[in-house]
Amino acid sequence: MTQFDLRTYDNVLENKNQLVQNVLIVCFRLLIVISYIIIFILSVVSLSFIEMRQANKDAFIYLIDILEQRDRYDEKRVNDMLTAVQQRRAKYEQLTMSHLCADGAEEAPDGKERPAAEVVDSGGLKCQEIKRLIDYNARTLLMTEQDLIFRMVNLTDYYAQYVDGITRKTPKIIFLLRVLDSKNPLLALWGRLPIEVLAVFLLLCMGALGGEISVTYAFCNPYLKSPGTVEWFYRPMAGGAIALAIYVLFRAAQLGLGVQSQDEGTGLSLSIYLLAALGLASGIAVDEAIHTIQASAHRLLRGRKDDRVPPEPMGPR
């Protein structure tokens, strides 16, 4: 009876271990599927976003400028600046009322100062000059205050009118506007990134997508060896890193051959589809891409080594 109970306990423990193992396998597969879906969505959205941005380049630049001005002059920040200006202007007005010059230092009706006005202050300035300087600073702060009030009142309305006009003129920019003016700060920051940074982001996404395609193909093809656990994560990450390395070598080759100067204007030097294809190919053919990087590195280092001038012999003359 005791032996039967032990066997039953072993069977129950084995079933529990098998259940835990099956749950871990399911969670692992769900994690892979979710991460691969995210990579695919990021690749598609990035490619579409950059293409739409390049097609509406001028409108996009003006839109970012207006958004940055509106965000920079938000209500809380403008109110703080306005309060600080008003407080400083009030101090200058109090200083104007307290800084009274002597009667002899007053100006005559004809605009000429009386002799008593030669009395100077501790800073070497005449009393009337100090008073005029205080008045000038107070008026300058008043103009700054009015300018802040004008911006706070009219900037939001100007932004709304600009958005209405640009969406009627270019309806395709509505999607870009939702991204640029998103309530999510990370999404808005991503949408306002320079085009060169977005291009590198697209390159990494396409490299990861290529690695995802290669490992999924190896898993679904019965004639190929099924990928291991590490490969499901290694291939996409390696694809993105290798795509970036291939792009750096490609750009270095362009500069070395004189196809494009490093001091040329900003903008994408490659077609967006050529850039995406470069990243995708690097992710799919990881082994071939690594061999290409190694061969390029060997040629570069060997060329640098051959260019060195051999030292002169140190023997007796």
Secondary structure in CASP SS format (residue, H / E / C, confidence):
PFRMAT SS
TARGET T0000
AUTHOR 0000-0000-0000
METHOD secondary structure of the structure
MODEL  1
M C 1.00
T H 1.00
Q H 1.00
F H 1.00
D H 1.00
L H 1.00
R H 1.00
T H 1.00
Y H 1.00
D H 1.00
N H 1.00
V H 1.00
L H 1.00
E H 1.00
N H 1.00
K H 1.00
N H 1.00
Q H 1.00
L H 1.00
V H 1.00
Q H 1.00
N H 1.00
V H 1.00
L H 1.00
I H 1.00
V H 1.00
C H 1.00
F H 1.00
R H 1.00
L H 1.00
L H 1.00
I H 1.00
V H 1.00
I H 1.00
S H 1.00
Y H 1.00
I H 1.00
I H 1.00
I H 1.00
F H 1.00
I H 1.00
L H 1.00
S H 1.00
V H 1.00
V H 1.00
S H 1.00
L H 1.00
S H 1.00
F H 1.00
I H 1.00
E H 1.00
M H 1.00
R H 1.00
Q H 1.00
A H 1.00
N C 1.00
K H 1.00
D H 1.00
A H 1.00
F H 1.00
I H 1.00
Y H 1.00
L H 1.00
I H 1.00
D H 1.00
I H 1.00
L H 1.00
E H 1.00
Q H 1.00
R H 1.00
D H 1.00
R H 1.00
Y C 1.00
D C 1.00
E H 1.00
K H 1.00
R H 1.00
V H 1.00
N H 1.00
D H 1.00
M H 1.00
L H 1.00
T H 1.00
A H 1.00
V H 1.00
Q H 1.00
Q H 1.00
R H 1.00
R H 1.00
A H 1.00
K H 1.00
Y H 1.00
E H 1.00
Q H 1.00
L H 1.00
T H 1.00
M H 1.00
S H 1.00
H C 1.00
L C 1.00
C C 1.00
A C 1.00
D H 1.00
G H 1.00
A H 1.00
E C 1.00
E E 1.00
A C 1.00
P C 1.00
D C 1.00
G C 1.00
K C 1.00
E E 1.00
R C 1.00
P H 1.00
A H 1.00
A H 1.00
E H 1.00
V C 1.00
V E 1.00
D C 1.00
S C 1.00
G C 1.00
G C 1.00
L C 1.00
K E 1.00
C H 1.00
Q H 1.00
E H 1.00
I H 1.00
K H 1.00
R H 1.00
L H 1.00
I H 1.00
D H 1.00
Y H 1.00
N H 1.00
A H 1.00
R H 1.00
T H 1.00
L H 1.00
L H 1.00
M H 1.00
T H 1.00
E H 1.00
Q H 1.00
D H 1.00
L H 1.00
I H 1.00
F H 1.00
R H 1.00
M H 1.00
V H 1.00
N H 1.00
L H 1.00
T H 1.00
D H 1.00
Y H 1.00
Y H 1.00
A H 1.00
Q H 1.00
Y H 1.00
V H 1.00
D H 1.00
G H 1.00
I H 1.00
T H 1.00
R H 1.00
K H 1.00
T C 1.00
P C 1.00
K C 1.00
I H 1.00
I H 1.00
F H 1.00
L H 1.00
L H 1.00
R H 1.00
V H 1.00
L H 1.00
D C 1.00
S C 1.00
K C 1.00
N C 1.00
P H 1.00
L H 1.00
L H 1.00
A H 1.00
L H 1.00
W H 1.00
G H 1.00
R C 1.00
L C 1.00
P C 1.00
I H 1.00
E H 1.00
V H 1.00
L H 1.00
A H 1.00
V H 1.00
F H 1.00
L H 1.00
L H 1.00
L H 1.00
C H 1.00
M H 1.00
G H 1.00
A H 1.00
L H 1.00
G H 1.00
G H 1.00
E H 1.00
I H 1.00
S H 1.00
V H 1.00
T H 1.00
Y H 1.00
A H 1.00
F H 1.00
C H 1.00
N C 1.00
P C 1.00
Y C 1.00
L C 1.00
K C 1.00
S C 1.00
P C 1.00
G C 1.00
T H 1.00
V H 1.00
E H 1.00
W H 1.00
F H 1.00
Y H 1.00
R H 1.00
P H 1.00
M H 1.00
A H 1.00
G H 1.00
G H 1.00
A H 1.00
I H 1.00
A H 1.00
L H 1.00
A H 1.00
I H 1.00
Y H 1.00
V H 1.00
L H 1.00
F H 1.00
R H 1.00
A H 1.00
A H 1.00
Q H 1.00
L H 1.00
G H 1.00
L H 1.00
G C 1.00
V C 1.00
Q C 1.00
S C 1.00
Q C 1.00
D C 1.00
E C 1.00
G C 1.00
T C 1.00
G C 1.00
L C 1.00
S C 1.00
L C 1.00
S C 1.00
I H 1.00
Y H 1.00
L H 1.00
L H 1.00
A H 1.00
A H 1.00
L H 1.00
G H 1.00
L H 1.00
A H 1.00
S H 1.00
G H 1.00
I H 1.00
A C 1.00
V H 1.00
D H 1.00
E H 1.00
A H 1.00
I H 1.00
H H 1.00
T H 1.00
I H 1.00
Q H 1.00
A H 1.00
S H 1.00
A H 1.00
H H 1.00
R H 1.00
L H 1.00
L H 1.00
R H 1.00
G H 1.00
R H 1.00
K H 1.00
D H 1.00
D C 1.00
R C 1.00
V C 1.00
P C 1.00
P C 1.00
E C 1.00
P C 1.00
M C 1.00
G C 1.00
P C 1.00
R C 1.00
END
